[in-house]
């Protein structure tokens, strides 16, 4: 049952408005208040769906009442129809600026009593019902997003105990959930690792990244090479996704075994490798097709030697997209990263230290929402 609050210091006015509305609408509950203070008490302790408000009242007038409820997140969506004997334009303007939804001057005309006022009431009650439905749906969505955020962070491990390398990573989604993903898995074929970036943001991207995790875990059991794993992923997405849907992702997959890094890059930003012996950095610039674009895409792999103390630094393009420079390219970003890393004593750094140093220096959106999903994973060979 909808509830209407009539606020007027003159009793006959309250009775008239109640009579007019009751004549045209059934199943309504009415509250009455003779001033703004009493009206606030009613609102604070009851659900009110519509307010009729006089302006000139003792204790707290209509303007003060409007300021109070329209400044409250809880009550600001209650529609307010002002019914006042004041017809000066400056008063009408002030009431509307304070948040009133409509304005009638008293006394009511026969046309207002018969048609306009009942219609305004029906429309206002429909509007508040729609607003409450949207707010309830939004609340449900926020709860679902919070759960999705918890789940996504559960499947993305920041650190793992590995035999071959130290591993540490960090992930900051642009919204509650996103499409970046990284993981490391050791099996009889060595240390497998992946970093991926699904196109788009939000729940859909998060679901795709969860699929990529499952596919990665399964395909490294079936394939012996990173290129074979990526080829299987590409075949799956190109065969499974409907024509009217479009999902793609970049990925870098590597395998470390017997001091040899074998890798395949599917459109992902270039990883950076630090060589402990020579104390210098080099960029893995080999690249290939983004996954999910073309069934006929071929994927090739490369190899390089790694040794104890070497670092492999992988990241998503969120570092570029969240930078102050909108024109920052991957090559410029890598050049800046190498310049920064050269100032550090890498022999004293851990994988975790490296992640946090890079984030502190390059990720300007820490503590607030980034414009793009951002992830980084560092491996230090043992």
C-alpha positions as CSV (number, residue, x, y, z in Angstrom):
1,X,0.0,0.0,0.0
2,X,1.4,3.4,-1.0
3,X,1.7,6.1,1.6
4,X,1.2,9.9,1.0
5,X,2.3,12.5,3.4
6,X,0.3,15.8,3.4
7,X,2.2,18.7,5.1
8,X,0.1,21.8,5.7
9,X,-0.5,23.9,8.9
10,X,-4.2,24.3,7.9
11,X,-6.3,21.3,8.7
12,X,-9.0,21.9,6.0
13,X,-6.3,22.0,3.3
14,X,-5.0,18.6,4.4
15,X,-8.5,17.2,4.4
16,X,-9.2,18.6,0.9
17,X,-6.1,17.1,-0.7
18,X,-6.8,13.7,1.0
19,X,-10.4,13.8,-0.3
20,X,-9.4,14.6,-3.8
21,X,-6.8,11.8,-4.0
22,X,-9.0,9.2,-2.2
23,X,-11.8,9.8,-4.7
24,X,-9.7,8.7,-7.6
25,X,-7.4,6.2,-6.1
26,X,-7.9,3.3,-3.7
27,X,-5.6,1.5,-1.2
28,X,-3.7,4.5,-0.1
29,X,-2.4,5.3,3.4
30,X,-2.2,8.9,4.5
31,X,-0.1,10.7,7.0
32,X,-0.7,14.3,8.0
33,X,1.7,16.9,9.5
34,X,1.1,20.5,10.4
35,X,4.8,21.7,10.1
36,X,8.1,20.6,8.7
37,X,9.5,19.2,12.0
38,X,6.5,16.9,12.4
39,X,6.8,15.8,8.7
40,X,10.4,14.8,9.2
41,X,9.5,12.7,12.1
42,X,6.9,10.9,10.1
43,X,9.4,10.3,7.2
44,X,12.1,9.0,9.6
45,X,9.8,6.4,11.0
46,X,7.6,5.4,8.1
47,X,7.9,4.6,4.4
48,X,6.5,7.6,2.4
49,X,6.0,7.4,-1.3
50,X,4.7,10.9,-2.1
51,X,4.7,14.3,-0.3
52,X,2.3,17.2,-0.7
53,X,4.0,20.2,0.8
54,X,2.8,23.7,1.9
55,X,5.6,26.4,2.0
56,X,4.5,28.8,4.8
57,X,4.4,26.8,8.0
58,X,5.6,27.3,11.6
59,X,8.7,25.7,13.2
60,X,10.2,24.5,9.8
61,X,8.7,25.9,6.6
62,X,8.5,24.1,3.2
63,X,11.8,25.4,2.0
64,X,13.7,24.1,5.0
65,X,11.9,20.8,4.8
66,X,12.9,20.4,1.1
67,X,16.6,21.2,1.9
68,X,16.6,18.5,4.6
69,X,15.1,15.6,2.6
70,X,16.7,16.4,-0.7
71,X,20.2,16.4,0.9
72,X,19.6,12.9,2.2
73,X,20.5,9.9,0.0
74,X,17.8,7.9,1.8
75,X,14.9,10.3,1.2
76,X,15.9,12.4,-1.8
77,X,14.0,10.2,-4.3
78,X,10.6,10.8,-2.6
79,X,8.7,13.0,-5.1
80,X,7.4,16.3,-3.6
81,X,4.4,18.2,-4.9
82,X,4.2,21.8,-3.6
83,X,0.7,23.1,-3.0
84,X,0.9,26.7,-1.8
85,X,-1.1,30.0,-1.9
86,X,2.2,31.7,-2.9
87,X,2.3,32.2,-6.7
88,X,5.2,34.6,-7.0
89,X,7.7,33.2,-9.6
90,X,10.7,33.6,-7.3
91,X,9.1,31.2,-4.7
92,X,8.1,28.8,-7.4
93,X,11.6,28.8,-8.8
94,X,13.2,28.4,-5.4
95,X,11.0,25.4,-4.5
96,X,11.8,23.7,-7.8
97,X,15.5,24.4,-7.5
98,X,15.4,22.8,-4.0
99,X,14.1,19.6,-5.5
100,X,10.3,19.9,-5.7
101,X,8.8,17.9,-8.6
102,X,5.7,20.0,-9.2
103,X,4.0,23.1,-8.0
104,X,0.3,24.0,-7.6
105,X,-1.2,27.2,-6.3
106,X,-4.1,27.2,-3.9
107,X,-7.0,27.2,-4.0
108,X,-7.3,24.4,-6.5
109,X,-9.4,24.8,-9.6
110,X,-12.2,22.4,-10.5
111,X,-10.0,21.1,-13.4
112,X,-7.1,20.5,-11.0
113,X,-9.3,18.6,-8.6
114,X,-11.0,16.5,-11.2
115,X,-8.2,15.6,-13.6
116,X,-4.7,17.1,-13.1
117,X,-4.1,16.4,-9.4
118,X,-5.1,12.7,-9.5
119,X,-3.0,12.2,-12.7
120,X,0.0,13.9,-11.1
121,X,-0.3,11.6,-8.1
122,X,-0.6,8.4,-10.2
123,X,2.5,9.4,-12.3
124,X,4.5,10.3,-9.2
125,X,3.7,7.0,-7.5
126,X,4.7,5.1,-10.6
127,X,8.0,7.0,-10.8
128,X,8.9,6.3,-7.2
129,X,8.1,2.6,-7.8
130,X,10.4,2.5,-10.8
131,X,13.1,4.3,-8.8
132,X,12.9,1.8,-6.0
133,X,12.9,-1.2,-8.4
134,X,16.1,0.2,-10.0
135,X,17.7,0.8,-6.6
136,X,16.9,-2.8,-5.6
137,X,18.3,-4.2,-8.8
138,X,21.4,-2.0,-8.4
139,X,21.9,-3.2,-4.9
140,X,21.6,-6.8,-6.0
141,X,24.1,-6.2,-8.8
142,X,26.5,-4.6,-6.4
143,X,26.3,-7.6,-4.1
144,X,26.9,-9.9,-7.1
145,X,29.9,-7.8,-8.2
146,X,31.4,-8.0,-4.7
147,X,31.1,-11.8,-4.7
148,X,32.6,-11.9,-8.3
149,X,35.4,-9.7,-7.0
150,X,36.1,-12.1,-4.2
151,X,36.0,-15.1,-6.5
152,X,38.3,-13.5,-9.1
153,X,40.9,-12.7,-6.4
154,X,40.6,-16.3,-5.2
155,X,41.6,-17.7,-8.6
156,X,44.4,-15.2,-9.1
157,X,47.2,-16.1,-6.7
158,X,49.6,-13.3,-5.9
159,X,52.3,-15.7,-4.9
160,X,53.1,-19.4,-5.2
161,X,55.7,-21.7,-3.7
162,X,57.7,-22.9,-6.8
163,X,60.9,-24.9,-7.2
164,X,62.1,-23.1,-10.3
165,X,61.4,-19.5,-9.5
166,X,60.0,-16.9,-7.1
167,X,56.7,-15.7,-8.3
168,X,54.7,-12.6,-7.3
169,X,51.9,-10.7,-9.1
170,X,49.3,-8.1,-8.5
171,X,46.0,-7.2,-10.2
172,X,43.9,-4.1,-10.1
173,X,40.7,-4.2,-12.1
174,X,39.1,-1.1,-13.6
175,X,35.8,-2.0,-11.9
176,X,35.0,-4.7,-9.3
177,X,36.0,-7.4,-11.8
178,X,37.9,-7.4,-15.0
179,X,39.6,-9.5,-17.7
180,X,43.3,-9.6,-16.7
181,X,44.7,-12.9,-15.5
182,X,48.0,-14.6,-14.6
183,X,49.1,-17.9,-13.2
184,X,52.0,-20.3,-12.7
185,X,51.9,-24.1,-12.6
186,X,54.7,-26.6,-12.1
187,X,54.4,-30.1,-13.6
188,X,56.7,-32.8,-15.0
189,X,57.3,-30.6,-18.1
190,X,58.6,-27.7,-16.1
191,X,57.3,-24.3,-14.9
192,X,54.4,-23.1,-17.0
193,X,53.2,-19.5,-16.7
194,X,50.7,-17.2,-18.4
195,X,49.6,-13.6,-18.4
196,X,46.5,-12.7,-20.4
197,X,44.3,-9.6,-21.0
198,X,40.7,-10.2,-22.2
199,X,39.1,-7.4,-24.2
200,X,36.6,-5.3,-22.4
201,X,35.9,-4.9,-18.7
202,X,33.4,-6.1,-16.1
203,X,31.6,-9.4,-15.6
204,X,31.8,-10.7,-19.2
205,X,35.6,-10.2,-19.3
206,X,35.9,-11.8,-15.8
207,X,34.0,-14.9,-17.0
208,X,36.3,-15.2,-20.1
209,X,39.4,-14.9,-17.9
210,X,38.1,-17.7,-15.7
211,X,37.6,-19.8,-18.8
212,X,41.2,-19.0,-19.8
213,X,42.5,-20.2,-16.5
214,X,40.7,-23.5,-16.8
215,X,41.8,-23.9,-20.4
216,X,45.4,-23.1,-19.4
217,X,45.4,-25.7,-16.6
218,X,44.0,-28.4,-19.0
219,X,45.9,-27.6,-22.2
220,X,49.4,-27.7,-20.6
221,X,48.6,-31.4,-19.8
222,X,47.8,-32.1,-23.5
223,X,50.4,-29.9,-25.2
224,X,54.2,-29.8,-24.8
225,X,54.8,-26.3,-26.1
226,X,53.4,-22.8,-25.4
227,X,52.5,-22.4,-29.0
228,X,50.5,-25.5,-28.9
229,X,48.6,-24.3,-25.9
230,X,47.8,-20.9,-27.5
231,X,46.7,-22.7,-30.7
232,X,44.2,-24.8,-28.8
233,X,42.8,-21.7,-27.1
234,X,42.5,-19.9,-30.4
235,X,40.7,-22.9,-32.0
236,X,38.3,-23.1,-29.1
237,X,37.3,-19.5,-29.1
238,X,37.0,-19.2,-32.9
239,X,34.9,-22.4,-33.0
240,X,32.7,-21.7,-29.9
241,X,31.9,-18.0,-29.9
242,X,28.7,-17.0,-31.7
243,X,28.8,-14.8,-34.8
244,X,27.1,-11.9,-33.0
245,X,29.5,-12.0,-30.1
246,X,33.1,-11.0,-30.0
247,X,35.6,-12.0,-27.4
248,X,39.4,-11.9,-27.8
249,X,42.4,-11.7,-25.5
250,X,46.1,-11.3,-25.6
251,X,48.3,-13.8,-23.9
252,X,52.0,-14.6,-23.2
253,X,52.7,-18.2,-22.3
254,X,56.1,-19.5,-21.2
255,X,57.7,-22.7,-20.0
256,X,60.9,-22.9,-18.0
257,X,62.8,-26.2,-18.0
258,X,66.5,-27.0,-17.6
259,X,67.4,-23.2,-17.7
260,X,65.6,-22.8,-21.0
261,X,62.6,-20.4,-21.4
262,X,60.3,-21.4,-24.3
263,X,57.6,-18.9,-25.0
264,X,54.8,-17.8,-27.4
265,X,53.3,-14.3,-27.5
266,X,49.7,-13.8,-28.8
267,X,49.6,-10.0,-29.1
268,X,50.6,-9.2,-25.5
269,X,52.9,-6.3,-24.4
270,X,56.5,-7.2,-24.6
271,X,57.9,-8.9,-21.5
272,X,61.2,-7.7,-20.0
273,X,64.1,-10.0,-19.0
274,X,66.9,-9.1,-16.6
275,X,70.2,-11.1,-17.0
276,X,71.9,-11.4,-13.6
277,X,75.4,-12.2,-15.0
278,X,75.6,-9.3,-17.5
279,X,73.4,-7.1,-15.4
280,X,71.4,-5.8,-18.3
281,X,67.8,-6.0,-19.6
282,X,66.5,-7.2,-23.0
283,X,62.9,-7.1,-24.4
284,X,61.1,-10.1,-25.8
285,X,59.7,-8.4,-28.9
286,X,58.5,-11.5,-30.7
287,X,54.7,-11.3,-31.2
288,X,51.8,-13.0,-32.8
289,X,48.0,-12.9,-33.4
290,X,45.5,-12.0,-30.7
291,X,43.5,-15.1,-29.5
292,X,40.0,-15.4,-30.9
293,X,40.4,-13.2,-34.0
294,X,41.2,-15.7,-36.8
295,X,41.0,-19.5,-36.9
296,X,43.8,-19.7,-39.4
297,X,46.3,-17.9,-37.2
298,X,49.6,-19.6,-36.7
299,X,51.6,-19.3,-33.5
300,X,55.3,-19.7,-33.3
301,X,57.6,-20.0,-30.3
302,X,61.1,-18.9,-29.4
303,X,63.7,-19.9,-26.8
304,X,66.2,-18.1,-24.6
305,X,68.4,-19.3,-21.8
306,X,67.8,-18.2,-18.2
307,X,69.9,-18.7,-15.1
308,X,69.6,-18.2,-11.3
309,X,69.1,-14.6,-10.5
310,X,67.4,-13.7,-13.8
311,X,64.0,-11.9,-13.8
312,X,61.1,-12.2,-16.1
313,X,58.7,-9.2,-15.9
314,X,55.3,-9.5,-17.5
315,X,52.5,-6.9,-17.4
316,X,49.3,-5.8,-19.1
317,X,48.7,-2.7,-21.2
318,X,46.9,-1.1,-18.2
319,X,50.2,0.5,-17.3
320,X,50.2,2.3,-20.6
321,X,46.5,3.1,-20.6
322,X,46.5,4.4,-17.1
323,X,49.5,6.7,-17.7
324,X,49.1,10.5,-18.0
325,X,50.4,10.4,-21.6
326,X,47.6,9.2,-23.8
327,X,50.0,8.6,-26.7
328,X,52.3,6.3,-24.7
329,X,53.3,3.3,-26.9
330,X,54.5,-0.1,-25.7
331,X,58.1,0.7,-26.8
332,X,58.2,4.0,-25.0
333,X,56.7,2.3,-21.9
334,X,59.4,-0.4,-22.0
335,X,62.1,2.1,-22.4
336,X,60.9,4.0,-19.4
337,X,60.6,0.7,-17.4
338,X,64.2,-0.2,-18.3
339,X,65.4,3.2,-17.3
340,X,63.8,2.9,-14.0
341,X,64.9,-0.7,-13.4
342,X,68.5,0.2,-14.2
343,X,68.5,2.4,-11.0
344,X,67.8,-0.6,-8.8
345,X,70.2,-3.2,-7.6
346,X,68.4,-6.3,-9.0
347,X,70.7,-8.7,-7.2
348,X,69.1,-7.6,-4.0
349,X,65.5,-7.6,-5.3
350,X,62.9,-10.2,-4.8
351,X,60.0,-10.8,-7.2
352,X,57.7,-9.1,-4.7
353,X,60.0,-6.1,-4.3
354,X,60.1,-5.7,-8.0
355,X,56.3,-5.7,-8.4
356,X,55.8,-3.1,-5.7
357,X,58.6,-0.8,-7.0
358,X,57.1,-0.9,-10.5
359,X,53.6,-0.2,-9.2
360,X,54.7,2.7,-7.0
361,X,56.6,4.4,-9.8
362,X,54.3,3.8,-12.8
363,X,50.8,3.1,-11.5
364,X,49.3,6.6,-10.9
365,X,45.8,5.4,-10.1
366,X,46.7,3.6,-6.9
367,X,44.0,4.2,-4.3
368,X,41.4,5.1,-6.9
369,X,39.7,3.4,-9.9
370,X,42.0,2.9,-12.9
371,X,40.7,3.4,-16.4
372,X,41.9,0.0,-17.5
373,X,42.5,-3.4,-15.9
374,X,46.1,-3.6,-14.8
375,X,48.2,-6.6,-13.9
376,X,51.9,-7.5,-13.4
377,X,53.7,-10.7,-12.7
378,X,57.4,-11.1,-11.9
379,X,59.4,-14.4,-11.9
380,X,62.9,-14.6,-10.3
381,X,64.8,-17.7,-11.4
382,X,66.2,-19.7,-8.5
